[in-house]
Amino acid sequence: MKMISKMSFYFIIWAIVLFSFQQTAMACQVDDFYLTKEGHVAASTPENLSKAINYQEKGKQEKLSEMMKNGEVVKFEENVKVQALERSVEHRLIKIKFMDKETSYWVNEGSLKRINCN
C-alpha cells in the first residue's frame, strides 16, 4: 500500500510540474508573430519573391522598384510586427500579414525575427 501512495505522490508532483510549464508556454505564445528585418523583401507570391530577391542580389533596382509600384513586392522597415499565416517548410517560406493590412505576402524565414517573451 505504501508503494502505491508513493507512486501516486510522485505522479501528482510530476503532473503539477508539467502543468506549470504548460501554463508558462501558453502565456508566451508568440510563434505566430514576428518582427521584420530592414531591407528584406516580401512578395505576393513565392514566384514574385524569388524574382525580387534575384533583382535585389543583382542590383537591378529599376526592376525591383517596378514590382514595388505594382504592389507585388514590399520592402521591410525594421521591427514591424507581422503575423504568420502559413508556412512552407519545403521552401522555407512564411506567408505573413501586416497587422494594419489585409494583404498577405510571402517571405524567406530569414527575413523575420522571433519575438521573445523575456
Residue, then its C-alpha position, 0 to 999 in steps of 0.5 A: m500500500k505504501m508503494i502505491s501512495k508513493m507512486s501516486f505522490y510522485f505522479i501528482i508532483w510530476a503532473i503539477v510540474l508539467f502543468s506549470f510549464q504548460q501554463t508558462a508556454m501558453a502565456c508566451q505564445v508568440d510563434d505566430f508573430y514576428l518582427t521584420k528585418e530592414g531591407h528584406v523583401a516580401a512578395s505576393t507570391p513565392e514566384n514574385l519573391s524569388k524574382a525580387i530577391n534575384y533583382q535585389e542580389k543583382g542590383k537591378q533596382e529599376k526592376l525591383s522598384e517596378m514590382m514595388k509600384n505594382g504592389e507585388v513586392v514590399k520592402f521591410e522597415e525594421n521591427v514591424k510586427v507581422q503575423a504568420l499565416e502559413r508556412s512552407v517548410e519545403h521552401r522555407l517560406i512564411k506567408i505573413k500579414f501586416m497587422d494594419k493590412e489585409t494583404s498577405y505576402w510571402v517571405n524567406e524565414g530569414s527575413l523575420k525575427r522571433i519575438n521573445c517573451n523575456 
